[in-house]
């Protein structure tokens, strides 16, 4: 399945996102030197201003970028909690800064974790790389609602062994809170044949919609979670239950369930 857990969108959305992915692909010039930033410098709320190095892109690409990211905000709190509004999605979780590499790791409660490069940072301006695009952001006012942190659900997990988990698991159902049974059944048809393969040597392989990806996997604390790493992105699943033929994972700290079977149904 996709590392982001997304289902197919419209043709227009796919075309636009593909365009963004490739046209925003550029290497940061060696002339740009960034000294290690103190974690405190990043604390605060930041809002999107513009695309970094916009002269590199054509008008159509910049228009798409503004449509997708024009309302983007990040709020990095001093207690390492964050809130974000990206592409019309509200997200929150925890963040940490590696001052040696100038990379901030953002781990969503939804189960996704990504590293973003800080290209520049001063008292009022942040240049942050997200995926293959870099964006200029400026400080903005913090509202009372920004400081309200959503409580995490009380999830129950189990500890498993490597021999239990080291199998090819076929995804049979993805239960997302708020979706109707008809929507869940339709999604199950779309993911038919998708699998996650946790190999005993720590290699991870997955396939969804005929797209295959690979990376590494490892257990989290007490063998109660699985951390999949593909390039600089991570996905975290908590383990709800397991038998010889059935596996149920929880996406991060949510109520979203991923159900697997050793048999292709």
One Martini backbone bead per residue (centre of mass of N, CA, C, O) as a GRO file, in nm:
protein
  265
    1UNK     BB    1   0.102   0.030   0.008
    2UNK     BB    2   0.094   0.338   0.070
    3UNK     BB    3   0.281   0.531   0.281
    4UNK     BB    4   0.018   0.733   0.318
    5UNK     BB    5  -0.267   0.588   0.267
    6UNK     BB    6  -0.382   0.655  -0.009
    7UNK     BB    7  -0.629   0.714  -0.228
    8UNK     BB    8  -0.762   0.761  -0.511
    9UNK     BB    9  -0.802   1.024  -0.721
   10UNK     BB   10  -0.818   1.241  -0.936
   11UNK     BB   11  -0.682   1.320  -1.232
   12UNK     BB   12  -0.614   1.613  -1.163
   13UNK     BB   13  -0.468   1.562  -0.895
   14UNK     BB   14  -0.252   1.373  -1.006
   15UNK     BB   15  -0.129   1.568  -1.211
   16UNK     BB   16  -0.054   1.795  -1.014
   17UNK     BB   17   0.125   1.627  -0.818
   18UNK     BB   18   0.327   1.534  -1.031
   19UNK     BB   19   0.420   1.814  -1.109
   20UNK     BB   20   0.523   1.896  -0.832
   21UNK     BB   21   0.731   1.672  -0.786
   22UNK     BB   22   0.917   1.740  -1.043
   23UNK     BB   23   0.931   2.065  -1.039
   24UNK     BB   24   1.050   2.057  -0.726
   25UNK     BB   25   1.309   1.924  -0.824
   26UNK     BB   26   1.592   2.018  -0.629
   27UNK     BB   27   1.901   2.143  -0.554
   28UNK     BB   28   2.075   2.275  -0.310
   29UNK     BB   29   2.294   2.503  -0.300
   30UNK     BB   30   2.619   2.529  -0.183
   31UNK     BB   31   2.594   2.842  -0.108
   32UNK     BB   32   2.396   2.734   0.109
   33UNK     BB   33   2.443   2.823   0.436
   34UNK     BB   34   2.360   2.655   0.752
   35UNK     BB   35   2.336   2.707   1.062
   36UNK     BB   36   2.287   2.598   1.354
   37UNK     BB   37   1.981   2.564   1.515
   38UNK     BB   38   1.788   2.646   1.756
   39UNK     BB   39   1.506   2.522   1.880
   40UNK     BB   40   1.380   2.795   1.975
   41UNK     BB   41   1.364   2.930   1.685
   42UNK     BB   42   1.112   2.741   1.590
   43UNK     BB   43   0.929   2.845   1.783
   44UNK     BB   44   0.604   2.866   1.654
   45UNK     BB   45   0.412   3.037   1.410
   46UNK     BB   46   0.361   2.945   1.063
   47UNK     BB   47   0.330   3.097   0.732
   48UNK     BB   48   0.263   3.119   0.416
   49UNK     BB   49   0.412   3.301   0.131
   50UNK     BB   50   0.619   3.124  -0.061
   51UNK     BB   51   0.817   3.021  -0.305
   52UNK     BB   52   1.119   2.892  -0.336
   53UNK     BB   53   1.272   2.980  -0.610
   54UNK     BB   54   1.045   3.079  -0.829
   55UNK     BB   55   1.217   3.122  -1.098
   56UNK     BB   56   1.217   2.800  -1.170
   57UNK     BB   57   0.909   2.843  -1.237
   58UNK     BB   58   0.616   2.830  -1.367
   59UNK     BB   59   0.305   2.957  -1.355
   60UNK     BB   60   0.144   2.691  -1.320
   61UNK     BB   61   0.303   2.582  -1.076
   62UNK     BB   62   0.256   2.824  -0.884
   63UNK     BB   63  -0.050   2.799  -0.881
   64UNK     BB   64  -0.066   2.517  -0.757
   65UNK     BB   65   0.091   2.580  -0.498
   66UNK     BB   66  -0.111   2.795  -0.391
   67UNK     BB   67  -0.357   2.604  -0.377
   68UNK     BB   68  -0.222   2.390  -0.175
   69UNK     BB   69  -0.035   2.612   0.029
   70UNK     BB   70  -0.163   2.899   0.103
   71UNK     BB   71  -0.278   2.788   0.413
   72UNK     BB   72  -0.020   2.716   0.546
   73UNK     BB   73   0.066   2.575   0.875
   74UNK     BB   74   0.297   2.600   1.164
   75UNK     BB   75   0.314   2.467   1.510
   76UNK     BB   76   0.584   2.503   1.733
   77UNK     BB   77   0.619   2.379   2.037
   78UNK     BB   78   0.796   2.367   2.334
   79UNK     BB   79   0.673   2.058   2.394
   80UNK     BB   80   0.682   1.915   2.093
   81UNK     BB   81   0.430   2.013   1.977
   82UNK     BB   82   0.209   1.999   1.686
   83UNK     BB   83   0.061   2.204   1.425
   84UNK     BB   84  -0.127   2.158   1.111
   85UNK     BB   85  -0.193   2.313   0.775
   86UNK     BB   86  -0.228   2.091   0.493
   87UNK     BB   87  -0.411   2.064   0.229
   88UNK     BB   88  -0.679   2.086   0.418
   89UNK     BB   89  -0.519   1.955   0.669
   90UNK     BB   90  -0.530   1.842   0.992
   91UNK     BB   91  -0.247   1.833   1.222
   92UNK     BB   92  -0.075   1.624   1.476
   93UNK     BB   93   0.211   1.608   1.720
   94UNK     BB   94   0.557   1.556   1.697
   95UNK     BB   95   0.881   1.724   1.751
   96UNK     BB   96   1.223   1.748   1.610
   97UNK     BB   97   1.569   1.869   1.628
   98UNK     BB   98   1.854   1.856   1.416
   99UNK     BB   99   2.124   2.062   1.448
  100UNK     BB  100   2.338   1.922   1.257
  101UNK     BB  101   2.119   1.903   0.993
  102UNK     BB  102   1.861   2.082   0.985
  103UNK     BB  103   1.628   1.877   1.091
  104UNK     BB  104   1.279   1.811   1.098
  105UNK     BB  105   1.074   1.599   1.287
  106UNK     BB  106   0.749   1.473   1.188
  107UNK     BB  107   0.502   1.319   1.409
  108UNK     BB  108   0.213   1.179   1.357
  109UNK     BB  109  -0.072   1.048   1.499
  110UNK     BB  110  -0.137   0.890   1.219
  111UNK     BB  111   0.179   0.756   1.148
  112UNK     BB  112   0.358   0.982   1.031
  113UNK     BB  113   0.713   1.037   0.927
  114UNK     BB  114   0.916   1.339   0.874
  115UNK     BB  115   1.179   1.500   0.707
  116UNK     BB  116   1.288   1.847   0.725
  117UNK     BB  117   1.448   2.102   0.567
  118UNK     BB  118   1.645   2.372   0.676
  119UNK     BB  119   1.741   2.648   0.486
  120UNK     BB  120   1.606   2.878   0.675
  121UNK     BB  121   1.663   3.094   0.983
  122UNK     BB  122   1.490   3.342   1.165
  123UNK     BB  123   1.295   3.553   1.348
  124UNK     BB  124   1.076   3.572   1.066
  125UNK     BB  125   1.209   3.324   0.891
  126UNK     BB  126   1.111   3.027   0.697
  127UNK     BB  127   1.283   2.759   0.524
  128UNK     BB  128   1.097   2.476   0.398
  129UNK     BB  129   1.113   2.135   0.335
  130UNK     BB  130   0.860   1.953   0.138
  131UNK     BB  131   0.981   1.714   0.007
  132UNK     BB  132   1.056   1.881  -0.311
  133UNK     BB  133   0.969   2.143  -0.160
  134UNK     BB  134   1.009   2.499  -0.100
  135UNK     BB  135   0.926   2.734   0.174
  136UNK     BB  136   0.803   3.043   0.269
  137UNK     BB  137   0.794   3.166   0.609
  138UNK     BB  138   0.601   3.330   0.866
  139UNK     BB  139   0.516   3.479   1.133
  140UNK     BB  140   0.233   3.427   1.354
  141UNK     BB  141  -0.047   3.422   1.522
  142UNK     BB  142  -0.165   3.297   1.823
  143UNK     BB  143  -0.426   3.100   1.918
  144UNK     BB  144  -0.612   2.946   2.152
  145UNK     BB  145  -0.664   2.683   1.975
  146UNK     BB  146  -0.362   2.603   1.930
  147UNK     BB  147  -0.337   2.500   2.249
  148UNK     BB  148  -0.516   2.261   2.169
  149UNK     BB  149  -0.495   1.924   2.256
  150UNK     BB  150  -0.551   1.627   2.138
  151UNK     BB  151  -0.656   1.343   2.251
  152UNK     BB  152  -0.557   1.032   2.295
  153UNK     BB  153  -0.628   0.729   2.238
  154UNK     BB  154  -0.710   0.422   2.403
  155UNK     BB  155  -0.488   0.193   2.319
  156UNK     BB  156  -0.452  -0.153   2.237
  157UNK     BB  157  -0.169  -0.367   2.282
  158UNK     BB  158   0.075  -0.599   2.147
  159UNK     BB  159   0.318  -0.843   2.175
  160UNK     BB  160   0.571  -0.950   1.942
  161UNK     BB  161   0.732  -1.151   1.715
  162UNK     BB  162   0.922  -1.199   1.442
  163UNK     BB  163   0.785  -1.468   1.349
  164UNK     BB  164   0.493  -1.353   1.345
  165UNK     BB  165   0.548  -1.100   1.135
  166UNK     BB  166   0.722  -1.269   0.915
  167UNK     BB  167   0.518  -1.181   0.652
  168UNK     BB  168   0.269  -1.197   0.415
  169UNK     BB  169   0.028  -0.931   0.408
  170UNK     BB  170  -0.307  -0.897   0.333
  171UNK     BB  171  -0.521  -0.650   0.255
  172UNK     BB  172  -0.875  -0.637   0.357
  173UNK     BB  173  -0.902  -0.374   0.561
  174UNK     BB  174  -1.003  -0.021   0.604
  175UNK     BB  175  -1.076   0.157   0.903
  176UNK     BB  176  -1.243   0.469   0.891
  177UNK     BB  177  -1.351   0.708   1.060
  178UNK     BB  178  -1.672   0.820   0.921
  179UNK     BB  179  -1.726   0.584   0.739
  180UNK     BB  180  -1.908   0.404   0.551
  181UNK     BB  181  -1.977   0.088   0.454
  182UNK     BB  182  -1.973   0.151   0.152
  183UNK     BB  183  -1.692   0.284   0.151
  184UNK     BB  184  -1.533   0.042   0.268
  185UNK     BB  185  -1.602  -0.158   0.041
  186UNK     BB  186  -1.480   0.004  -0.191
  187UNK     BB  187  -1.192   0.012  -0.075
  188UNK     BB  188  -1.151  -0.300  -0.071
  189UNK     BB  189  -1.151  -0.328  -0.380
  190UNK     BB  190  -0.903  -0.142  -0.439
  191UNK     BB  191  -0.698  -0.322  -0.235
  192UNK     BB  192  -0.684  -0.566  -0.387
  193UNK     BB  193  -0.363  -0.729  -0.330
  194UNK     BB  194  -0.254  -0.589  -0.107
  195UNK     BB  195   0.071  -0.559   0.066
  196UNK     BB  196   0.276  -0.670   0.353
  197UNK     BB  197   0.636  -0.732   0.392
  198UNK     BB  198   0.796  -0.883   0.672
  199UNK     BB  199   1.110  -0.945   0.691
  200UNK     BB  200   1.351  -1.106   0.886
  201UNK     BB  201   1.587  -0.886   0.780
  202UNK     BB  202   1.415  -0.592   0.773
  203UNK     BB  203   1.261  -0.601   0.516
  204UNK     BB  204   1.041  -0.399   0.315
  205UNK     BB  205   0.727  -0.480   0.143
  206UNK     BB  206   0.502  -0.321  -0.099
  207UNK     BB  207   0.157  -0.333  -0.241
  208UNK     BB  208  -0.034  -0.098  -0.457
  209UNK     BB  209  -0.174  -0.062  -0.745
  210UNK     BB  210   0.105  -0.193  -0.871
  211UNK     BB  211   0.281  -0.062  -0.644
  212UNK     BB  212   0.621  -0.077  -0.544
  213UNK     BB  213   0.784  -0.091  -0.219
  214UNK     BB  214   1.086  -0.019  -0.019
  215UNK     BB  215   1.258  -0.111   0.299
  216UNK     BB  216   1.236  -0.074   0.649
  217UNK     BB  217   1.204  -0.263   0.960
  218UNK     BB  218   1.083  -0.214   1.307
  219UNK     BB  219   1.059  -0.216   1.630
  220UNK     BB  220   0.924  -0.094   1.891
  221UNK     BB  221   0.844  -0.071   2.192
  222UNK     BB  222   0.794  -0.395   2.307
  223UNK     BB  223   0.679  -0.499   2.030
  224UNK     BB  224   0.402  -0.291   1.969
  225UNK     BB  225   0.547  -0.187   1.705
  226UNK     BB  226   0.585  -0.047   1.368
  227UNK     BB  227   0.871   0.067   1.172
  228UNK     BB  228   0.869   0.230   0.864
  229UNK     BB  229   1.138   0.282   0.620
  230UNK     BB  230   1.138   0.534   0.350
  231UNK     BB  231   1.388   0.685   0.342
  232UNK     BB  232   1.270   0.978   0.522
  233UNK     BB  233   1.025   0.793   0.582
  234UNK     BB  234   0.756   0.716   0.816
  235UNK     BB  235   0.574   0.438   0.963
  236UNK     BB  236   0.322   0.387   1.223
  237UNK     BB  237   0.238   0.085   1.393
  238UNK     BB  238   0.005  -0.055   1.593
  239UNK     BB  239  -0.057  -0.354   1.779
  240UNK     BB  240  -0.357  -0.520   1.835
  241UNK     BB  241  -0.337  -0.805   1.666
  242UNK     BB  242  -0.257  -1.174   1.656
  243UNK     BB  243  -0.216  -1.445   1.436
  244UNK     BB  244  -0.137  -1.681   1.207
  245UNK     BB  245  -0.358  -1.516   0.987
  246UNK     BB  246  -0.396  -1.244   1.165
  247UNK     BB  247  -0.385  -0.873   1.129
  248UNK     BB  248  -0.388  -0.578   1.350
  249UNK     BB  249  -0.362  -0.232   1.280
  250UNK     BB  250  -0.261   0.093   1.396
  251UNK     BB  251  -0.269   0.419   1.301
  252UNK     BB  252  -0.096   0.510   1.523
  253UNK     BB  253  -0.304   0.747   1.721
  254UNK     BB  254  -0.581   0.599   1.634
  255UNK     BB  255  -0.894   0.448   1.480
  256UNK     BB  256  -0.730   0.317   1.251
  257UNK     BB  257  -0.772   0.016   1.066
  258UNK     BB  258  -0.559  -0.266   0.971
  259UNK     BB  259  -0.639  -0.556   0.781
  260UNK     BB  260  -0.498  -0.888   0.779
  261UNK     BB  261  -0.383  -1.164   0.565
  262UNK     BB  262  -0.231  -1.463   0.446
  263UNK     BB  263  -0.476  -1.446   0.255
  264UNK     BB  264  -0.608  -1.419  -0.063
  265UNK     BB  265  -0.943  -1.298  -0.107
   0.00000   0.00000   0.00000
